[in-house]
Amino acid sequence: MQRQALYFIGPGQVAIREEPLPDPGAGEVMVQTLVSAISAGTELLVYRDLFPPEIPVDATIPALAGTFRYPLKYGYAAVGRVVAVGPGVPPVWQDRLVFAFHPHESHFIATVDELQSVPAGVEPEVAALLPNMETAVTLVLDGAPLLGEQVVVFGQGIIGLLLTAILARMPLAALLTVDLYPRRRLASESLGATASLDPGEPLCLTKIRALLPAGCFYPGVDLSYEVSGHPAALDQAIAIAGFHGRIVIGSWYGRKPASLHLGGVFHRSRLRFISSQVSTIAPALSGRWSKPRLLAQAWQLLQNLTLRPLITHTIPFHQAATAYDLLAHDPGAAIQVLLNY
């Protein structure tokens, strides 16, 4: 049997290639993909040749073994249906709707341990948001927002929007968001942001300070998240932070340099930078939180939040090149882009 697989073959280039697909072995199943979600952050680093070639693609996901070198199969949000089971796999897996952290392919072989059963009532398109929701949950855990805090989220791509949707359910004093693109700012406010601002406006930071209701008690932001993918946002986060404020960095910059002004407010305000990354759980939490618990929380949020409007484009798999071209050259037009098989 043959399958179609997406390869990043060079800067700004993707190709669909046919390749042999083996039968499932003992403990394995064959999945026919229905949809897969494109990560506009990490995948565009690969697309633009901004990834560090010396590090593993993802040491925690078997389907993403190896290093960042062209040609490369990449992607980690596939939803499909089990169409064949190998020896030793219980028959109940046949025809099951499943999620896998797997590259963009029409079919793939996986062990049942590598699959997540999609809960009843969750559409395949929404199920493809699982990795981004897992990241958003991790960001909340790492930032540990408290009752009555003033919070700002820099970046309202899909991860920033999911993070905003979660934070909006908490009793914060203010939840402000920042993004370059009007479509994302409107989506942010619809999900519960107090206000969403354009970082390019000359008075953006002044407006943020004016919108902090507890500013007379604590002049500044308690907690900021940087999920825009733009290192320059870190300087804005520093500028509006209050004394001993927390800045959680969820973006992965790849080989993009981050130049920061650390000689003024940062030094005297005892600010704290927190690195957040979804592949691991912070040691302070790992005694109570595990990957299964994290994923269960992400599934629950996918079931309870209205997220379908965030999927703005569904593009046929054989036209995948147009999807990456859209995200690379007209990012303001899209939020979440899916490939449809």
MARSE-69027 format. One record per residue (C-alpha): residue in one letter; y, x, z. Coordinates in steps of 0.02 Angstrom, whole numbers, plus 32768, in hexadecimal, padded with zeros to 4 digits. Example, Ala and Ser with C-alpha at 12.3 -4.5 7.8 and 13.67 -1.06 7.14 Angstrom:
residues 2
A7F1F82678186 S7FCB82AC8165 
END
This chain:
residues 341
M800080008000 Q80B280387FDD R814E801C8046 Q820780348025 A826580A7809C L831D80D380AA Y8348818C80AA F83ED81E380CB I83E582678043 G848F82BA8052 P8543829B8088 G857381EB8052 Q84C981CE7FFF V8437815C8028 A83A081337FBE I830E80B97FC5 R826A81127FA7 E81B980D37F93 E813281287FF8 P807E8108802C L805D809C80C3 P7FB980B78120 D7F53802E816F P7F6B8017822A G7EF7807F8294 A7EAD805E833F G7F30800F83B0 E7FAC7FFE8320 V7FF77F7082BD M80527F608217 V80FD7F0E821F Q81577EC2818A T82117ED481AA L82817E3B819F V832A7E8681CF S836D7F298214 A84177F4E825D I84847FDF8227 S84D5804382B2 A8587805C8273 G859F80E982F1 T8509815D82ED E84D08134823C L857C815981F4 L857782048247 V84D5822181E7 Y852081D68149 R85BA82478157 D855A82E58185 L85AB82EE8231 F850B82FA8294 P84D9839B82F1 P843F83DA8292 E83F5843A8324 I83D283A88399 P833F832E8392 V83618288833E D831F822C83D7 A82A0827B844B T827981D2849C I8248817183FE P81A881A883A1 A81E5816082FB L827E81D18302 A822A8279831A G8276831482CB T8328835482B9 F83C3831B825A R83A4836481AD Y83AA83158101 P834582BD80C0 L83398253815D K82F481A88187 Y8360815D820F G838680B78263 Y834680698302 A83557FAC82FA A82CA7F598295 V828A7EA882AB G81EF7E6E824F R814A7E138256 V809E7E5E8277 V80397E4881D7 A7F9D7EAF8201 V7F4B7EEF829F G7EDE7F8882B5 P7E3E7F9C8319 G7E507F7483D1 V7EF07F0F83C0 P7EE27E5E8409 P7EEC7DD88380 V7F827D8783D8 W7FEF7E0F838A Q7FCE7DCC82DA D806B7D778295 R80D07DA18331 L818D7DBA831C V81B77E668360 F82437EE38376 A822D7F9F835F F829D80388372 H8273806A82C0 P82CB80A88221 H82F880368191 E825380148136 S82027F7D80E6 H81607F998149 F812C800F81D3 I809A803A8243 A80B2803982FF T804E8031839F V80627F928404 D80B57FFB848D E814180228412 L81687F6A83F3 Q81CC7EE68450 S81997E318439 V82327DCB8409 P824D7D3F8488 A823E7C8C844C G82E17C47840C V832D7CEF83DD E83517CFC8322 P83157D9B82CB E83CA7DC482A0 V84007DBB8356 A83647E18838F A839C7EAA8322 L842F7EC0839B L83B97EF58427 P83E17FB18423 N849C7F8F8426 M84887F1484B6 E841D7F928513 T84AA801084FB A852A7F93853A V84C17F7085D6 T84B4802C85F5 L8570803E85E6 V858B7FB68668 L8510800886DF D856080B486C9 G8612807486DE A85E580048773 P867A7F8C8764 L86AF7F40880A L86F97E9A883F G87B17E8D880D E87B67F2E87A8 Q88277F488712 V87BC7F7D867D V87E57FB785CC V87677FCD853F F879C803F84B0 G873E800D8413 Q87027F6083DF G86787F898367 I85D47F32838D I85B17F96842B G86637F7F846A L865A7EC48448 L85B37EB184A1 L85F87F148533 T86917EA28536 A86217E088534 I85C47E4685CF L86617E7D862C A86B47DD5860A R862E7D848677 M86657DED870D P86F37DC68789 L876B7E4B874A A88287E458761 A88427E7086AA L87D77E9C8613 L883D7EE98587 T87F87F2E84E4 V883D7FA1845E D880C7FAB83A7 L885B7FD78300 Y881D7F3F82A1 P885D7E8C82B1 R87B27E3D8291 R87667E998324 R87FA7E728396 L87E87DB88372 A872D7DC38395 S87537E1E8437 E87C67D968476 S87497D108445 L86C87D6784B4 G873B7D64854B A87B17DF98544 T88577DD7859B A88AE7E248505 S88817E9A8477 L88FF7F1A8439 D89197F8E83A5 P8913804683DB G89868071834B E8A17800C8393 P8A9D807F83DD L8AA38017847E C89E87FFB8490 L89D880558537 T8A778005857A K8A2F7F5A854F I898C7F8485A7 R89EA7FB38646 A8A4F7F13863D L89AE7EAC8632 L89627EF686D1 P89757E6C8754 A894E7EDF87E6 G89C87F6587AA C8A387F528841 F89A67F8088B3 Y894F80008846 P89B7804087B3 G89398066872D V888E803B86EA D87F98044875E L8777805786D5 S87808080861B Y86F78087859A E870580F184FD V869180A88478 S870280B783E0 G86B78156839B H876681A38394 P87828233840E A883E8211840A A881D8172846F L87F181E08503 D88A682188513 Q88DD81638517 A885B813F859D I889C81D18604 A8950819785F0 I893180E98638 A88B5811886C0 G88E281018775 F88BF817C8801 H880581A88807 G87E681358773 R8743813A8712 I873481598657 V86878136860F I8665818A8567 G85E3812B8503 S8611816E8457 W85AE81F88404 Y8624826783A1 G85A282D4834C R8602836B830B K86AD83188319 P871783818391 A8768832F8428 S8810837B8455 L8851833A84FC H88F1834E8560 L88B1837B860C G894983D38654 G89AA833E869A V896E829486D4 F88B682C286CA H88C283568743 R892A830787CC S88DB825B87C3 R8829829587E7 L87E982358750 R872E822A8732 F86D982378689 I862D81E68682 S85B5820785F3 S854D816E85C6 Q84B681758554 V843280F0853D S83998162852A T8396818785E5 I83C381318688 A843A81848702 P83DD81D68794 A8440816D8811 L83F580D087C2 S83498109878B G82F980DB8831 R83208023880D W833A801B8752 S82B9804386CD K82B180308610 P824E7F8D861C R82CE7F448694 L835D7F7D8625 L830F7F2F858A A82E87E8E85E7 Q839F7E818617 A83D37EA18563 W835E7E198522 Q83A27D9D85A2 L84547DBE8569 L84237DAB84B2 Q83DC7D0184E0 N84727CC88548 L85087D0684E4 T85467CBF843F L853C7D5983D0 R850F7D1B8322 P85C87D1C82EA L85CB7DD98304 I85527DEF8273 T85D07DF081E4 H85667E338154 T84AF7E248122 I84887E92808C P83E47E9D802A F83827F3B8052 H83827F767F9D Q84417F737FA3 A844B7FDB8042 A84C080597FF2 T85477FD27FE8 A85337FB180A3 Y8557806580D1 D85E6806E8054 L86337FD480A6 L8626801C8155 A866780C6811F H86FB808C80B7 D872B7FDE80F7 P86F87FDA81AF G87767F5581DC A871B7ED7816D A86777EDD81CC I86357ED4827D Q85767ED58276 V85207EF381D1 L84687EC881BB L83ED7EF78133 N83807E6680FA Y82D17E8480B7 
END
